Amino acid sequence: MRHGKLSREQAIELAGIEAVEKVENENCDFTNRLQTDGDDSVEFAASVKFTDAEGVKRTLTAYYYQDQEAVDATEDLSNLNWEIEGYEIW
């Protein structure tokens, strides 16, 4: 099951534009999470901390997914198409 059910607009509404832009500029890394629904994509994520409107410290995570074949076929992961699948707030 893929993570990141929030759109960029929803993430901005909940976390603020500063947090969204910050997470978009962070380097992502493998999550090593196994997909249990037959999806063979490789999951990557980047996270930043922020304080929400109620003063609660939260984490905003951006999720990226790549085809396993594409990951295996390159030595330089920067050659892949890095598009954010979605965001989550914890």
PECORKA-V649158 format. One record per pair of residues at least 4 apart in sequence whose ideal C-beta (glycine too) atoms are under 8 Angstrom apart, sorted by the first residue. I is the first residue (numbers start at 1). J is the second residue. Records with the same first field share a line. If there is no record, write none. Layout:
I: J ; J
This chain:
1: 35 ; 36 ; 37 ; 39
2: 35 ; 39 ; 41 ; 43 ; 63 ; 65 ; 85 ; 86
3: 33 ; 43 ; 45 ; 61 ; 63 ; 85 ; 86 ; 88
4: 61 ; 62 ; 63 ; 84 ; 85 ; 86 ; 87 ; 88
5: 86 ; 88
6: 10 ; 11 ; 14 ; 86 ; 87 ; 88 ; 89
7: 11 ; 86 ; 87
8: 12 ; 20 ; 84 ; 87
9: 13
10: 14 ; 87
11: 15 ; 19 ; 20 ; 60 ; 87 ; 89
12: 16 ; 17 ; 20
14: 52 ; 89
15: 19 ; 20 ; 50 ; 52 ; 58 ; 60 ; 87 ; 89
16: 20 ; 50
17: 21
18: 22 ; 50
19: 23 ; 48 ; 50 ; 60
20: 24 ; 60 ; 87
21: 25
22: 26 ; 48 ; 50
23: 46 ; 47 ; 48 ; 60 ; 61 ; 62 ; 87
24: 46 ; 62 ; 84
26: 46 ; 47 ; 48 ; 62
27: 46
28: 44 ; 45 ; 46 ; 62 ; 64 ; 82
29: 44 ; 45 ; 46
30: 42 ; 43 ; 44
31: 43 ; 44 ; 45
33: 43
35: 39 ; 40 ; 41 ; 43
40: 67 ; 68
41: 65 ; 66 ; 67 ; 68
42: 65 ; 66 ; 67 ; 68 ; 71
43: 63 ; 64 ; 65
44: 63 ; 64 ; 65 ; 66
45: 61 ; 62 ; 63 ; 64
46: 61 ; 62 ; 64
47: 59 ; 60 ; 61 ; 62
48: 59 ; 60
49: 57 ; 58 ; 59 ; 60
50: 57 ; 58 ; 59 ; 60
51: 55 ; 56 ; 57 ; 58
52: 56 ; 58 ; 89
58: 89 ; 90
59: 89 ; 90
60: 87 ; 88 ; 89
61: 87 ; 88 ; 89 ; 90
62: 84 ; 86 ; 87
63: 84 ; 85 ; 86 ; 87 ; 88
64: 82 ; 83 ; 84 ; 85
65: 85
66: 70 ; 71 ; 80
67: 71
68: 72
69: 73
70: 74 ; 80
71: 77 ; 80
74: 79 ; 80
